[in-house]
Amino acid sequence: MAETNTSASAAPEKENKFLRYKGYPLVRNKDEIYYGNMSDKYVIWMQITEKTKVGDLDVASKVKIYKMATDEKLSPIEAIVKQSEKTSLYEALDIAYAWLSRH
């Protein structure tokens, strides 16, 4: 009879796997997306502020993008070093990747 691995040590490995885009982790919570590593100097925070119906899907039509320092000593307002607004999630991710890869 074949044994299956049901030990607790297998669970944390699954929990640490995030969706990645161009090498950086991507985490979504409703209409907010966080992009980047918290251990790096900067991360990106995106807010989907408008959506358009395309068939049965809601597609982002306005996305605010903020490049933020991860220094916990800064207030959220002080942490924002760049901001922009794009008309699609693809454009937002494209600029977010450029911001993260240039630091």
Backbone as XML, in Angstrom:
<?xml version="1.0"?>
<chain id="A" units="angstrom">
  <residue number="1" name="MET">
    <atom name="N" x="0.837" y="-1.171" z="0.000"/>
    <atom name="CA" x="0.000" y="0.000" z="0.000"/>
    <atom name="C" x="0.890" y="1.246" z="0.000"/>
  </residue>
  <residue number="2" name="ALA">
    <atom name="N" x="0.598" y="2.207" z="-0.854"/>
    <atom name="CA" x="1.402" y="3.425" z="-0.971"/>
    <atom name="C" x="1.094" y="4.365" z="0.176"/>
  </residue>
  <residue number="3" name="GLU">
    <atom name="N" x="2.139" y="5.002" z="0.698"/>
    <atom name="CA" x="1.956" y="5.959" z="1.778"/>
    <atom name="C" x="1.842" y="7.367" z="1.206"/>
  </residue>
  <residue number="4" name="THR">
    <atom name="N" x="1.031" y="8.190" z="1.823"/>
    <atom name="CA" x="0.934" y="9.589" z="1.425"/>
    <atom name="C" x="1.528" y="10.444" z="2.523"/>
  </residue>
  <residue number="5" name="ASN">
    <atom name="N" x="2.119" y="11.523" z="2.151"/>
    <atom name="CA" x="2.744" y="12.424" z="3.102"/>
    <atom name="C" x="1.698" y="13.393" z="3.629"/>
  </residue>
  <residue number="6" name="THR">
    <atom name="N" x="1.297" y="13.209" z="4.870"/>
    <atom name="CA" x="0.309" y="14.089" z="5.488"/>
    <atom name="C" x="0.900" y="14.858" z="6.648"/>
  </residue>
  <residue number="7" name="SER">
    <atom name="N" x="2.215" y="14.919" z="6.726"/>
    <atom name="CA" x="2.864" y="15.606" z="7.846"/>
    <atom name="C" x="2.659" y="17.109" z="7.749"/>
  </residue>
  <residue number="8" name="ALA">
    <atom name="N" x="2.760" y="17.747" z="8.883"/>
    <atom name="CA" x="2.580" y="19.199" z="8.950"/>
    <atom name="C" x="3.687" y="19.940" z="8.213"/>
  </residue>
  <residue number="9" name="SER">
    <atom name="N" x="4.837" y="19.305" z="8.022"/>
    <atom name="CA" x="5.954" y="19.987" z="7.366"/>
    <atom name="C" x="5.666" y="20.275" z="5.895"/>
  </residue>
  <residue number="10" name="ALA">
    <atom name="N" x="4.727" y="19.592" z="5.266"/>
    <atom name="CA" x="4.396" y="19.838" z="3.863"/>
    <atom name="C" x="3.530" y="21.083" z="3.703"/>
  </residue>
  <residue number="11" name="ALA">
    <atom name="N" x="2.750" y="21.456" z="4.696"/>
    <atom name="CA" x="1.822" y="22.581" z="4.603"/>
    <atom name="C" x="2.513" y="23.933" z="4.450"/>
  </residue>
  <residue number="12" name="PRO">
    <atom name="N" x="3.534" y="24.275" z="5.260"/>
    <atom name="CA" x="4.151" y="25.603" z="5.114"/>
    <atom name="C" x="4.728" y="25.842" z="3.720"/>
  </residue>
  <residue number="13" name="GLU">
    <atom name="N" x="5.197" y="24.805" z="3.063"/>
    <atom name="CA" x="5.753" y="24.970" z="1.723"/>
    <atom name="C" x="4.695" y="25.517" z="0.772"/>
  </residue>
  <residue number="14" name="LYS">
    <atom name="N" x="3.477" y="25.022" z="0.853"/>
    <atom name="CA" x="2.389" y="25.503" z="0.007"/>
    <atom name="C" x="2.033" y="26.948" z="0.332"/>
  </residue>
  <residue number="15" name="GLU">
    <atom name="N" x="2.033" y="27.313" z="1.614"/>
    <atom name="CA" x="1.639" y="28.649" z="2.040"/>
    <atom name="C" x="2.588" y="29.721" z="1.519"/>
  </residue>
  <residue number="16" name="ASN">
    <atom name="N" x="3.854" y="29.409" z="1.300"/>
    <atom name="CA" x="4.843" y="30.387" z="0.871"/>
    <atom name="C" x="4.840" y="30.632" z="-0.629"/>
  </residue>
  <residue number="17" name="LYS">
    <atom name="N" x="4.024" y="29.930" z="-1.366"/>
    <atom name="CA" x="4.001" y="30.097" z="-2.812"/>
    <atom name="C" x="2.978" y="31.169" z="-3.189"/>
  </residue>
  <residue number="18" name="PHE">
    <atom name="N" x="3.469" y="32.257" z="-3.771"/>
    <atom name="CA" x="2.617" y="33.342" z="-4.244"/>
    <atom name="C" x="2.590" y="33.311" z="-5.763"/>
  </residue>
  <residue number="19" name="LEU">
    <atom name="N" x="1.526" y="33.853" z="-6.331"/>
    <atom name="CA" x="1.503" y="34.095" z="-7.757"/>
    <atom name="C" x="2.629" y="35.077" z="-8.041"/>
  </residue>
  <residue number="20" name="ARG">
    <atom name="N" x="3.359" y="34.866" z="-9.111"/>
    <atom name="CA" x="4.476" y="35.746" z="-9.445"/>
    <atom name="C" x="4.262" y="36.324" z="-10.840"/>
  </residue>
  <residue number="21" name="TYR">
    <atom name="N" x="4.712" y="37.556" z="-11.016"/>
    <atom name="CA" x="4.692" y="38.207" z="-12.321"/>
    <atom name="C" x="6.081" y="38.772" z="-12.551"/>
  </residue>
  <residue number="22" name="LYS">
    <atom name="N" x="6.751" y="38.291" z="-13.580"/>
    <atom name="CA" x="8.109" y="38.712" z="-13.923"/>
    <atom name="C" x="9.044" y="38.637" z="-12.713"/>
  </residue>
  <residue number="23" name="GLY">
    <atom name="N" x="8.912" y="37.566" z="-11.935"/>
    <atom name="CA" x="9.823" y="37.304" z="-10.835"/>
    <atom name="C" x="9.456" y="37.896" z="-9.487"/>
  </residue>
  <residue number="24" name="TYR">
    <atom name="N" x="8.440" y="38.746" z="-9.425"/>
    <atom name="CA" x="8.041" y="39.358" z="-8.163"/>
    <atom name="C" x="6.701" y="38.784" z="-7.699"/>
  </residue>
  <residue number="25" name="PRO">
    <atom name="N" x="6.511" y="38.628" z="-6.376"/>
    <atom name="CA" x="5.231" y="38.128" z="-5.874"/>
    <atom name="C" x="4.100" y="39.131" z="-6.118"/>
  </residue>
  <residue number="26" name="LEU">
    <atom name="N" x="2.928" y="38.584" z="-6.344"/>
    <atom name="CA" x="1.737" y="39.378" z="-6.642"/>
    <atom name="C" x="0.627" y="38.868" z="-5.743"/>
  </residue>
  <residue number="27" name="VAL">
    <atom name="N" x="0.089" y="39.743" z="-4.885"/>
    <atom name="CA" x="-0.946" y="39.353" z="-3.934"/>
    <atom name="C" x="-2.137" y="40.283" z="-4.104"/>
  </residue>
  <residue number="28" name="ARG">
    <atom name="N" x="-3.330" y="39.689" z="-4.256"/>
    <atom name="CA" x="-4.537" y="40.493" z="-4.437"/>
    <atom name="C" x="-5.469" y="40.337" z="-3.248"/>
  </residue>
  <residue number="29" name="ASN">
    <atom name="N" x="-6.052" y="41.443" z="-2.828"/>
    <atom name="CA" x="-7.089" y="41.462" z="-1.803"/>
    <atom name="C" x="-8.195" y="42.377" z="-2.317"/>
  </residue>
  <residue number="30" name="LYS">
    <atom name="N" x="-9.260" y="41.780" z="-2.839"/>
    <atom name="CA" x="-10.380" y="42.504" z="-3.461"/>
    <atom name="C" x="-9.857" y="43.394" z="-4.584"/>
  </residue>
  <residue number="31" name="ASP">
    <atom name="N" x="-9.954" y="44.708" z="-4.454"/>
    <atom name="CA" x="-9.522" y="45.615" z="-5.514"/>
    <atom name="C" x="-8.150" y="46.232" z="-5.241"/>
  </residue>
  <residue number="32" name="GLU">
    <atom name="N" x="-7.373" y="45.614" z="-4.366"/>
    <atom name="CA" x="-6.018" y="46.063" z="-4.085"/>
    <atom name="C" x="-5.047" y="44.955" z="-4.461"/>
  </residue>
  <residue number="33" name="ILE">
    <atom name="N" x="-3.940" y="45.355" z="-5.053"/>
    <atom name="CA" x="-2.904" y="44.404" z="-5.461"/>
    <atom name="C" x="-1.574" y="44.898" z="-4.916"/>
  </residue>
  <residue number="34" name="TYR">
    <atom name="N" x="-0.837" y="43.987" z="-4.306"/>
    <atom name="CA" x="0.491" y="44.289" z="-3.793"/>
    <atom name="C" x="1.488" y="43.512" z="-4.634"/>
  </residue>
  <residue number="35" name="TYR">
    <atom name="N" x="2.531" y="44.191" z="-5.083"/>
    <atom name="CA" x="3.487" y="43.612" z="-6.018"/>
    <atom name="C" x="4.892" y="43.884" z="-5.517"/>
  </residue>
  <residue number="36" name="GLY">
    <atom name="N" x="5.670" y="42.841" z="-5.326"/>
    <atom name="CA" x="7.044" y="42.993" z="-4.880"/>
    <atom name="C" x="7.304" y="42.239" z="-3.595"/>
  </residue>
  <residue number="37" name="ASN">
    <atom name="N" x="8.550" y="42.277" z="-3.167"/>
    <atom name="CA" x="8.993" y="41.614" z="-1.937"/>
    <atom name="C" x="9.056" y="42.624" z="-0.799"/>
  </residue>
  <residue number="38" name="MET">
    <atom name="N" x="8.432" y="42.306" z="0.317"/>
    <atom name="CA" x="8.481" y="43.208" z="1.469"/>
    <atom name="C" x="9.899" y="43.335" z="2.028"/>
  </residue>
  <residue number="39" name="SER">
    <atom name="N" x="10.778" y="42.416" z="1.696"/>
    <atom name="CA" x="12.163" y="42.502" z="2.156"/>
    <atom name="C" x="13.002" y="43.451" z="1.290"/>
  </residue>
  <residue number="40" name="ASP">
    <atom name="N" x="12.461" y="43.887" z="0.154"/>
    <atom name="CA" x="13.153" y="44.849" z="-0.701"/>
    <atom name="C" x="12.894" y="46.275" z="-0.212"/>
  </residue>
  <residue number="41" name="LYS">
    <atom name="N" x="13.583" y="47.231" z="-0.787"/>
    <atom name="CA" x="13.443" y="48.634" z="-0.374"/>
    <atom name="C" x="12.073" y="49.215" z="-0.753"/>
  </residue>
  <residue number="42" name="TYR">
    <atom name="N" x="11.498" y="48.734" z="-1.867"/>
    <atom name="CA" x="10.212" y="49.254" z="-2.340"/>
    <atom name="C" x="9.269" y="48.118" z="-2.738"/>
  </residue>
  <residue number="43" name="VAL">
    <atom name="N" x="7.972" y="48.391" z="-2.638"/>
    <atom name="CA" x="6.928" y="47.523" z="-3.176"/>
    <atom name="C" x="5.938" y="48.417" z="-3.914"/>
  </residue>
  <residue number="44" name="ILE">
    <atom name="N" x="5.059" y="47.787" z="-4.670"/>
    <atom name="CA" x="4.034" y="48.522" z="-5.401"/>
    <atom name="C" x="2.677" y="48.185" z="-4.821"/>
  </residue>
  <residue number="45" name="TRP">
    <atom name="N" x="1.858" y="49.201" z="-4.646"/>
    <atom name="CA" x="0.481" y="49.042" z="-4.187"/>
    <atom name="C" x="-0.399" y="49.575" z="-5.307"/>
  </residue>
  <residue number="46" name="MET">
    <atom name="N" x="-1.314" y="48.746" z="-5.797"/>
    <atom name="CA" x="-2.226" y="49.150" z="-6.865"/>
    <atom name="C" x="-3.663" y="49.084" z="-6.363"/>
  </residue>
  <residue number="47" name="GLN">
    <atom name="N" x="-4.442" y="50.084" z="-6.722"/>
    <atom name="CA" x="-5.864" y="50.121" z="-6.384"/>
    <atom name="C" x="-6.668" y="50.162" z="-7.678"/>
  </residue>
  <residue number="48" name="ILE">
    <atom name="N" x="-7.566" y="49.200" z="-7.839"/>
    <atom name="CA" x="-8.484" y="49.224" z="-8.976"/>
    <atom name="C" x="-9.636" y="50.132" z="-8.566"/>
  </residue>
  <residue number="49" name="THR">
    <atom name="N" x="-9.758" y="51.284" z="-9.230"/>
    <atom name="CA" x="-10.767" y="52.263" z="-8.830"/>
    <atom name="C" x="-11.977" y="52.289" z="-9.758"/>
  </residue>
  <residue number="50" name="GLU">
    <atom name="N" x="-11.837" y="51.727" z="-10.949"/>
    <atom name="CA" x="-12.973" y="51.624" z="-11.883"/>
    <atom name="C" x="-12.884" y="50.310" z="-12.632"/>
  </residue>
  <residue number="51" name="LYS">
    <atom name="N" x="-14.077" y="49.756" z="-12.940"/>
    <atom name="CA" x="-14.147" y="48.516" z="-13.711"/>
    <atom name="C" x="-15.163" y="48.693" z="-14.825"/>
  </residue>
  <residue number="52" name="THR">
    <atom name="N" x="-14.952" y="47.946" z="-15.915"/>
    <atom name="CA" x="-15.857" y="47.932" z="-17.056"/>
    <atom name="C" x="-16.276" y="46.487" z="-17.291"/>
  </residue>
  <residue number="53" name="LYS">
    <atom name="N" x="-17.538" y="46.280" z="-17.642"/>
    <atom name="CA" x="-18.018" y="44.934" z="-17.960"/>
    <atom name="C" x="-17.559" y="44.543" z="-19.359"/>
  </residue>
  <residue number="54" name="VAL">
    <atom name="N" x="-16.935" y="43.392" z="-19.484"/>
    <atom name="CA" x="-16.573" y="42.806" z="-20.771"/>
    <atom name="C" x="-17.167" y="41.399" z="-20.734"/>
  </residue>
  <residue number="55" name="GLY">
    <atom name="N" x="-18.306" y="41.244" z="-21.388"/>
    <atom name="CA" x="-19.032" y="39.978" z="-21.275"/>
    <atom name="C" x="-19.505" y="39.821" z="-19.844"/>
  </residue>
  <residue number="56" name="ASP">
    <atom name="N" x="-19.148" y="38.723" z="-19.235"/>
    <atom name="CA" x="-19.509" y="38.465" z="-17.842"/>
    <atom name="C" x="-18.447" y="38.919" z="-16.849"/>
  </residue>
  <residue number="57" name="LEU">
    <atom name="N" x="-17.326" y="39.433" z="-17.343"/>
    <atom name="CA" x="-16.204" y="39.791" z="-16.476"/>
    <atom name="C" x="-16.147" y="41.282" z="-16.177"/>
  </residue>
  <residue number="58" name="ASP">
    <atom name="N" x="-15.724" y="41.609" z="-14.954"/>
    <atom name="CA" x="-15.394" y="42.986" z="-14.605"/>
    <atom name="C" x="-13.907" y="43.168" z="-14.884"/>
  </residue>
  <residue number="59" name="VAL">
    <atom name="N" x="-13.565" y="44.114" z="-15.758"/>
    <atom name="CA" x="-12.174" y="44.357" z="-16.148"/>
    <atom name="C" x="-11.767" y="45.738" z="-15.638"/>
  </residue>
  <residue number="60" name="ALA">
    <atom name="N" x="-10.580" y="45.817" z="-15.040"/>
    <atom name="CA" x="-10.085" y="47.090" z="-14.514"/>
    <atom name="C" x="-9.952" y="48.110" z="-15.639"/>
  </residue>
  <residue number="61" name="SER">
    <atom name="N" x="-10.548" y="49.292" z="-15.435"/>
    <atom name="CA" x="-10.435" y="50.362" z="-16.430"/>
    <atom name="C" x="-9.732" y="51.596" z="-15.861"/>
  </residue>
  <residue number="62" name="LYS">
    <atom name="N" x="-9.477" y="51.601" z="-14.565"/>
    <atom name="CA" x="-8.665" y="52.657" z="-13.947"/>
    <atom name="C" x="-7.947" y="52.044" z="-12.748"/>
  </residue>
  <residue number="63" name="VAL">
    <atom name="N" x="-6.618" y="52.159" z="-12.770"/>
    <atom name="CA" x="-5.787" y="51.585" z="-11.709"/>
    <atom name="C" x="-4.813" y="52.651" z="-11.218"/>
  </residue>
  <residue number="64" name="LYS">
    <atom name="N" x="-4.850" y="52.925" z="-9.923"/>
    <atom name="CA" x="-3.871" y="53.827" z="-9.313"/>
    <atom name="C" x="-2.697" y="52.991" z="-8.835"/>
  </residue>
  <residue number="65" name="ILE">
    <atom name="N" x="-1.485" y="53.500" z="-9.061"/>
    <atom name="CA" x="-0.263" y="52.766" z="-8.750"/>
    <atom name="C" x="0.599" y="53.632" z="-7.831"/>
  </residue>
  <residue number="66" name="TYR">
    <atom name="N" x="1.100" y="53.013" z="-6.769"/>
    <atom name="CA" x="1.963" y="53.714" z="-5.823"/>
    <atom name="C" x="3.221" y="52.892" z="-5.585"/>
  </residue>
  <residue number="67" name="LYS">
    <atom name="N" x="4.373" y="53.518" z="-5.736"/>
    <atom name="CA" x="5.634" y="52.900" z="-5.338"/>
    <atom name="C" x="5.871" y="53.350" z="-3.909"/>
  </residue>
  <residue number="68" name="MET">
    <atom name="N" x="6.037" y="52.373" z="-3.018"/>
    <atom name="CA" x="6.135" y="52.689" z="-1.596"/>
    <atom name="C" x="7.393" y="52.088" z="-0.981"/>
  </residue>
  <residue number="69" name="ALA">
    <atom name="N" x="8.022" y="52.865" z="-0.131"/>
    <atom name="CA" x="9.160" y="52.370" z="0.641"/>
    <atom name="C" x="8.640" y="51.393" z="1.692"/>
  </residue>
  <residue number="70" name="THR">
    <atom name="N" x="9.402" y="50.360" z="1.967"/>
    <atom name="CA" x="8.988" y="49.364" z="2.957"/>
    <atom name="C" x="9.487" y="49.690" z="4.363"/>
  </residue>
  <residue number="71" name="ASP">
    <atom name="N" x="10.119" y="50.826" z="4.525"/>
    <atom name="CA" x="10.620" y="51.262" z="5.834"/>
    <atom name="C" x="9.436" y="51.479" z="6.777"/>
  </residue>
  <residue number="72" name="GLU">
    <atom name="N" x="9.350" y="50.667" z="7.813"/>
    <atom name="CA" x="8.220" y="50.722" z="8.743"/>
    <atom name="C" x="8.213" y="51.990" z="9.596"/>
  </residue>
  <residue number="73" name="LYS">
    <atom name="N" x="9.307" y="52.732" z="9.610"/>
    <atom name="CA" x="9.377" y="53.971" z="10.388"/>
    <atom name="C" x="8.611" y="55.108" z="9.699"/>
  </residue>
  <residue number="74" name="LEU">
    <atom name="N" x="8.344" y="54.961" z="8.398"/>
    <atom name="CA" x="7.647" y="56.002" z="7.643"/>
    <atom name="C" x="6.135" y="55.830" z="7.740"/>
  </residue>
  <residue number="75" name="SER">
    <atom name="N" x="5.432" y="56.959" z="7.727"/>
    <atom name="CA" x="3.970" y="56.889" z="7.655"/>
    <atom name="C" x="3.600" y="56.462" z="6.233"/>
  </residue>
  <residue number="76" name="PRO">
    <atom name="N" x="2.382" y="55.947" z="6.019"/>
    <atom name="CA" x="1.990" y="55.555" z="4.656"/>
    <atom name="C" x="2.134" y="56.693" z="3.642"/>
  </residue>
  <residue number="77" name="ILE">
    <atom name="N" x="1.842" y="57.907" z="4.034"/>
    <atom name="CA" x="1.968" y="59.056" z="3.124"/>
    <atom name="C" x="3.441" y="59.315" z="2.797"/>
  </residue>
  <residue number="78" name="GLU">
    <atom name="N" x="4.303" y="59.266" z="3.808"/>
    <atom name="CA" x="5.733" y="59.488" z="3.591"/>
    <atom name="C" x="6.364" y="58.373" z="2.765"/>
  </residue>
  <residue number="79" name="ALA">
    <atom name="N" x="5.804" y="57.177" z="2.851"/>
    <atom name="CA" x="6.379" y="56.021" z="2.163"/>
    <atom name="C" x="6.185" y="56.090" z="0.650"/>
  </residue>
  <residue number="80" name="ILE">
    <atom name="N" x="5.180" y="56.816" z="0.182"/>
    <atom name="CA" x="4.909" y="56.897" z="-1.259"/>
    <atom name="C" x="5.967" y="57.766" z="-1.927"/>
  </residue>
  <residue number="81" name="VAL">
    <atom name="N" x="6.697" y="57.178" z="-2.889"/>
    <atom name="CA" x="7.754" y="57.913" z="-3.575"/>
    <atom name="C" x="7.403" y="58.201" z="-5.038"/>
  </residue>
  <residue number="82" name="LYS">
    <atom name="N" x="6.462" y="57.453" z="-5.597"/>
    <atom name="CA" x="5.990" y="57.673" z="-6.969"/>
    <atom name="C" x="4.544" y="57.246" z="-7.042"/>
  </residue>
  <residue number="83" name="GLN">
    <atom name="N" x="3.815" y="57.870" z="-7.955"/>
    <atom name="CA" x="2.447" y="57.430" z="-8.200"/>
    <atom name="C" x="2.055" y="57.706" z="-9.639"/>
  </residue>
  <residue number="84" name="SER">
    <atom name="N" x="1.107" y="56.919" z="-10.119"/>
    <atom name="CA" x="0.619" y="57.056" z="-11.480"/>
    <atom name="C" x="-0.777" y="56.471" z="-11.551"/>
  </residue>
  <residue number="85" name="GLU">
    <atom name="N" x="-1.399" y="56.645" z="-12.697"/>
    <atom name="CA" x="-2.722" y="56.066" z="-12.930"/>
    <atom name="C" x="-2.747" y="55.525" z="-14.354"/>
  </residue>
  <residue number="86" name="LYS">
    <atom name="N" x="-3.252" y="54.317" z="-14.528"/>
    <atom name="CA" x="-3.308" y="53.668" z="-15.835"/>
    <atom name="C" x="-4.731" y="53.201" z="-16.116"/>
  </residue>
  <residue number="87" name="THR">
    <atom name="N" x="-4.995" y="52.920" z="-17.404"/>
    <atom name="CA" x="-6.345" y="52.549" z="-17.819"/>
    <atom name="C" x="-6.538" y="51.044" z="-17.975"/>
  </residue>
  <residue number="88" name="SER">
    <atom name="N" x="-5.530" y="50.250" z="-17.582"/>
    <atom name="CA" x="-5.697" y="48.795" z="-17.597"/>
    <atom name="C" x="-4.748" y="48.176" z="-16.588"/>
  </residue>
  <residue number="89" name="LEU">
    <atom name="N" x="-5.075" y="46.988" z="-16.161"/>
    <atom name="CA" x="-4.211" y="46.277" z="-15.227"/>
    <atom name="C" x="-2.878" y="45.930" z="-15.889"/>
  </residue>
  <residue number="90" name="TYR">
    <atom name="N" x="-2.916" y="45.602" z="-17.176"/>
    <atom name="CA" x="-1.672" y="45.291" z="-17.884"/>
    <atom name="C" x="-0.727" y="46.498" z="-17.863"/>
  </residue>
  <residue number="91" name="GLU">
    <atom name="N" x="-1.234" y="47.685" z="-18.179"/>
    <atom name="CA" x="-0.398" y="48.891" z="-18.157"/>
    <atom name="C" x="0.132" y="49.159" z="-16.749"/>
  </residue>
  <residue number="92" name="ALA">
    <atom name="N" x="-0.707" y="48.931" z="-15.746"/>
    <atom name="CA" x="-0.296" y="49.146" z="-14.354"/>
    <atom name="C" x="0.823" y="48.186" z="-13.971"/>
  </residue>
  <residue number="93" name="LEU">
    <atom name="N" x="0.683" y="46.914" z="-14.324"/>
    <atom name="CA" x="1.723" y="45.936" z="-14.017"/>
    <atom name="C" x="3.010" y="46.236" z="-14.777"/>
  </residue>
  <residue number="94" name="ASP">
    <atom name="N" x="2.884" y="46.738" z="-15.991"/>
    <atom name="CA" x="4.049" y="47.075" z="-16.800"/>
    <atom name="C" x="4.863" y="48.191" z="-16.140"/>
  </residue>
  <residue number="95" name="ILE">
    <atom name="N" x="4.196" y="49.252" z="-15.704"/>
    <atom name="CA" x="4.917" y="50.356" z="-15.046"/>
    <atom name="C" x="5.422" y="49.915" z="-13.670"/>
  </residue>
  <residue number="96" name="ALA">
    <atom name="N" x="4.654" y="49.100" z="-12.966"/>
    <atom name="CA" x="5.071" y="48.605" z="-11.655"/>
    <atom name="C" x="6.356" y="47.792" z="-11.770"/>
  </residue>
  <residue number="97" name="TYR">
    <atom name="N" x="6.424" y="46.929" z="-12.773"/>
    <atom name="CA" x="7.634" y="46.137" z="-12.979"/>
    <atom name="C" x="8.833" y="47.046" z="-13.295"/>
  </residue>
  <residue number="98" name="ALA">
    <atom name="N" x="8.606" y="48.062" z="-14.120"/>
    <atom name="CA" x="9.685" y="48.996" z="-14.455"/>
    <atom name="C" x="10.183" y="49.702" z="-13.202"/>
  </residue>
  <residue number="99" name="TRP">
    <atom name="N" x="9.271" y="50.147" z="-12.350"/>
    <atom name="CA" x="9.666" y="50.829" z="-11.121"/>
    <atom name="C" x="10.474" y="49.909" z="-10.212"/>
  </residue>
  <residue number="100" name="LEU">
    <atom name="N" x="10.041" y="48.671" z="-10.053"/>
    <atom name="CA" x="10.745" y="47.749" z="-9.150"/>
    <atom name="C" x="12.097" y="47.326" z="-9.706"/>
  </residue>
  <residue number="101" name="SER">
    <atom name="N" x="12.183" y="47.155" z="-11.002"/>
    <atom name="CA" x="13.436" y="46.645" z="-11.567"/>
    <atom name="C" x="14.504" y="47.721" z="-11.726"/>
  </residue>
  <residue number="102" name="ARG">
    <atom name="N" x="14.173" y="48.974" z="-11.549"/>
    <atom name="CA" x="15.136" y="50.079" z="-11.693"/>
    <atom name="C" x="15.792" y="50.521" z="-10.400"/>
  </residue>
  <residue number="103" name="HIS">
    <atom name="N" x="15.379" y="50.039" z="-9.253"/>
    <atom name="CA" x="15.948" y="50.558" z="-7.994"/>
    <atom name="C" x="17.279" y="50.007" z="-7.706"/>
  </residue>
</chain>
